[in-house]
């Protein structure tokens, strides 16, 4: 994949500082990030430095402006904004001071979060691609089994599979195999072995490995495809059954934790307030109503959404 202008700028600035790392190149290939390791590392670290330098320069200029406006020395300004006991109430009414505080928060969190995100992203994308391939595999194997019934060659099977955009990542993997055979002149065995090396799904890797073994042993590919399609559909039904069972358990837990528990807690707090007039439970009640209950709802919503994505 061609680098865009910003990526080229990053590579020219920092590319020579990074050595070639074949293992990281394999990670990028599996994550379907079409750049070499040096270019990706250059992009990550250049972005990190940029997010540090530009806000830092702006912050220094604003601090100097604040110093001149309020007739304060640089030491006094630094003490005002970089000590533990910052008087936010005194500074919040000053727009310039508010911008300086926002830039301080930005410098503390944003560059580091961005760096960690981009360093972790390739492996995260590998996991996501593996899950998407596993979910689409039963349908793709059924399609391959149906294609094999017409006694077409493996290259035609992968060409047809690559055109089925509904299969997502499997269509992309099939396109790579087809291009290896049709454009780069690899034989079917070499193309399949290359696909196994870059595969991010255990099930897809096992399917390709079984295909190689069947071809080497002179077996019947049509029978192999039918068996794998049936096996994959059975596995998909088991995963679906387990996911639905897990969602039913979560639904029952929600009734207890998300509905009954908050109601019981609120009733208990009201009863304590009535029985002990000296006890002020209004603050605790507000925490439960406005903080604890929304957090519980969000947590269960996120968990159920994640489980539903696994099923879909």
N, C-alpha and C positions, 0 to 999 in steps of 0.2 A: 504494500500500500504506500502511495506517495505521501511524503510529509507535507503538511500545510506550512504556510509562511512562519507561523509562530514556532512550530516544531523544528523547522530548519534553523531558525534563530537560536533556539535552545541547543541544538546539536552543534552548531558552529561555536557557541560560547563554551560549552562544557563537554562536548563529545569526546575529545582527546583525553580527558581526565579519567575516563572509565575504561577498564579493560574488558575484552570480550569474555562473556560468561555463557558457555554453551547451555548450562543447566537453566539459567534464567531465560535464554532464548526459547528453550523448549516450553517453559511455563507460559511465555507470551504467545507461542504458537497454539498451545492448548486453550488459552483464554481467547483465542481468535482476535488478538491485538496485532495488527499487521505491521509492526515495526521491530527493529532489532533492539537488543537490550540496551546498548549504549544510547540510542536515540530516546528510549523510554526513560532511562535514568536521568538523562540530560533534561528532558521535559519536566520531570518531577522536581528535581533539585533547583532548576532555574525558576520554576514557578514558586517554590518555597522561598528562594532568595528574593524574588520580586515582591512577594507578599510581606517580606520583612523590610526591605530597603525603602520602598515607596511610602508606606505608612509611617516608617520611622523618620524619613526626611520631612514629611508633612507634619509629624508630631513635633519635631525640633523647631520647625519654622513657627508653628502655633505657640509653642512655649516661649519663644523669643518675642512674639507679638504680645502675648499675655504679660510678659515681663515689662515691655515698654508701655503698654496701656495702663497697667496698675502700678507703675513705678516701683517694681520689685527687682531685687537682684536675681541672678540665675539660680543661686543656691536656695533662695527663699521659694522660688517657683518650683524647683525640683522637690523641696521639702513639702510643699503644698500638695503636689500631685503624686508623689511616690512614697509616701509614708503610710503606715498601717492605719493610722487614725485620721483618714481623710474626712473632712467635714463636708459631706455630700449636700446637706441642706443649705450650706452657705454658697456652694458652687453651682447648685442646680439652677439658680436663677440667671446665671451668666451663660449666654449661648456659646461663647468661646471656650469657657471651662467645660461645658457639657460635651462639646466636640472633642476636646482633649481627652476626657474620660472615656468616651466611646472608642477613640483610637487606641488608648491603653488596653482596653478590653480586647479589641481586635488583634493587637499585637501579641497578646498573651495566648489567645485561643486559636484564631483562624489559621495562621501559618502551620502550626503543629498539627491541627486536625486535618488540614489539606494534605500535608506530607504523609501522615499515617493512612489517610484514605487512598491515595494513589499508590502507596507501597503495598497495601493489602488488596487493592482492586483486582489484579490479575488472578490471584488464587480464589478470590470471591467469585469472579466470573467463571472460573473453571467449575466450581461447585454448582453454580446456577445452570451452566450449560449441561453438566452431567445430569441434573435433575430434569431438565427439559427433554433431553434425549431419552431418559428412562420413561418419562410419561408418554412420549410419542412413539416409543418402540413397538408396542403391540399393534397399533394401526399400521405402522410402516412395514412390519413383518407380514401382516395380512396382505398388504399391497404387493410385497415381493413374492409371496406365495402365489397370489393370483397371476402375477406376471410370469412366474416360472411355469405355469400350466400351459403357456403358449410356446414353450421350448425356445425362448430367446436366450441370447448369450448374456453373461454377467455384465459386460460393458453396456448393453442395452438396458438391463435392469437398473443399473445405477444412473444411467442417463434419464430414464423415465422417472426414477425416484427423485432425482435432483430438481425436476420440474414441478414437483408437488409441494408448493409453498406451505400447504397446510401442515406438513410434517416438521416445519421449523428447522431446528438444528440438525436433524437427521438429513434433511434435504441438502443442507450446506455440506455435511460430511460426504454425502453421496456425490455431490458436485465435485468435491476435491478428488475423490477416487476416479470419477469419470475424466476429469482433466488430466490426472496423472497418466491414464491409459491413452486418451485420445490426443492430447496436446504434447505431453512430455515424453511420449513413446515408451512408457513403462509397460511391462507385461502385467497380467492380472494379479499374479502372486506378489510381485514387488509393490504394486499399488495397494493391495490389501494389507501387506506388512507395514507399509508407511502409515496407513490409516490406523492400524493397531497401535503404532508407536505414539501417535498424536491424539488418540482417543481419550476422552475424559469420562466415559461411561463404562463401567465394568460389563454391563449387559451387552452393549454394542461391541465391545472388544471381544467378548466371548463368542458372539455371533460371527464376527469376521474370522476369528481363529478357527471356529468350527467349519466355516466355509472353506478355508485353506486346507484343513485336514480332509474334508470330503473330496476336494479336487485332487489332492495328492494321492488319496487311496482309490481314486476312480469310482467313488460312490455316486449315488443319485442325488443331485442337488435339489431336485423338485421335492423328493421325500424329506430331505433335510430342512428345506424351507417350511414345508407343511408342519413338521414336528416342532420347529422353533416357534412358528406362529401360534400353535396350540399351547405350547409351554408358556410363551409370553402372555397370552390372554389369560391363562389360569393364574399366573403370578400377578397380573394386573387386577384380577378379581379379588385375590387375597389381600393385596394392598388396599384396594378400595373398601373391602369389608373391614379391615383393621382401622382405616382412617375414619369410617363412619362410626365404628364402635368408640373410637377415641373422642369423636365429636359429641357423641351421646353422653359420655362420661363428663366432658367439659360442660355440657348443658346442665346436667344434674348438679355439678359443682357450682355453676353460676347461680342456680336457684338458692343454694345454701349460702354461698359467700357473697354474692352480689345483690341478693334480695333480702333473704331472711336475716342475715347478720347485721346489715346496716339498720334495718327496722328495729331489731332487738336492741342494738346499741343506743339508738336515739331514744327509745322508750326507757331504757335504763338510766340514761342521763337525765331525762325529764323527771323520772321518779326520784332520783337522788337529789335533784334541785328542789323538788317539792318537800321531801322528807327532811332535808337538811337545809333550812333557809339560809344559813350562813355560807353555804357552799355555792359558789358562782360557777356554773357549768356552761355558761353561754359561749365562752371562747372555745371550749372543747367541742361543743355541739357544732359551731361554725366550721371547725377543722374537719369534723366528720362529714358534714353536709357538702362543703365547698371544696374539700381536698381529697379525703379518703374515698368517698363514693365515686367521684369522677375518675380517680386513679384506678379503682377496681374495674369500672366499666371499660376504661381504655385498655387495661391489661387483658381482660377477657375478650374484648373485641379484636385486639391484635392477635391473640392466640388462635381464635376461631378463624380469622382471616388467613393466617398462615396455614392452618390445617386445611382450609377450603382450597387454597392454592395448590396444595399437594394433591388434592383429589381431582381438580380440574385439569 
